[in-house]
């Protein structure tokens, strides 16, 4: 399998994170921290989990483990700290994906996890798909949490990311 689909997903990850963090910065602190019943409670908790999970997976991919006691470990106390770390990791993900060969993507990937210390083996393409799908899953939760705050996240589909379309649809040319 070629590397391009994963490069597109890495770019989408960065694009959406930039947009969502910018929206989060407009929220009052109380709204940002409010427990809204999501898996990781608040917007801050969800952003934190996304960064933590990406660091765990990225550590597995690069052979530089990122060990945490649990998946709800708080990495940073503030949105500003999270945003800096998020931006750095997003660029590292883009750079790393650019190094993936078709041979590597077609191969296997093995790792151990907090949940199950037994070695696990999967096709690398499945693990990469899971990595990017997990991000999308929790960003979907974030858009719901932001909507609960009265903040419209706008279009979030990958096909709306600048640079994805090969041809500008006629309806866009009219607007």
SULKA-V889021 format. One record per pair of residues at least 12 apart in sequence whose ideal C-beta (glycine too) atoms are under 7 Angstrom apart, sorted by the first residue. I is the first residue (numbers start at 1). J is the second residue. Records with the same first field share a line. If there is no record, write none. Layout:
I = J / J
This chain:
1 = 102 / 105 / 106 / 125
2 = 102
3 = 97 / 100 / 102 / 105
6 = 97 / 100 / 128
7 = 97 / 98
8 = 164
9 = 132
10 = 93 / 94 / 97
11 = 94 / 161
12 = 158 / 161
13 = 90 / 93 / 132 / 135
14 = 90 / 94
15 = 161
16 = 139 / 156
17 = 86 / 90
20 = 139 / 142 / 153
21 = 83 / 86
23 = 146 / 151 / 153
24 = 43 / 79
25 = 79
26 = 151
27 = 149 / 151
31 = 149
32 = 44 / 79
36 = 145 / 148
38 = 141 / 145
39 = 141
40 = 72
43 = 142 / 145
44 = 79
46 = 138 / 141 / 142 / 145
47 = 82
48 = 74 / 75 / 76 / 82
49 = 71 / 72 / 138
50 = 135 / 138
51 = 75 / 82 / 85 / 86 / 89
52 = 68 / 71 / 73 / 75
53 = 71 / 134
54 = 89 / 135
55 = 89
56 = 68
57 = 131
58 = 89 / 92 / 93
60 = 111
61 = 96
62 = 96
104 = 124
105 = 124 / 125 / 128
107 = 124
108 = 121 / 122 / 123 / 124
109 = 122 / 124 / 127
143 = 156
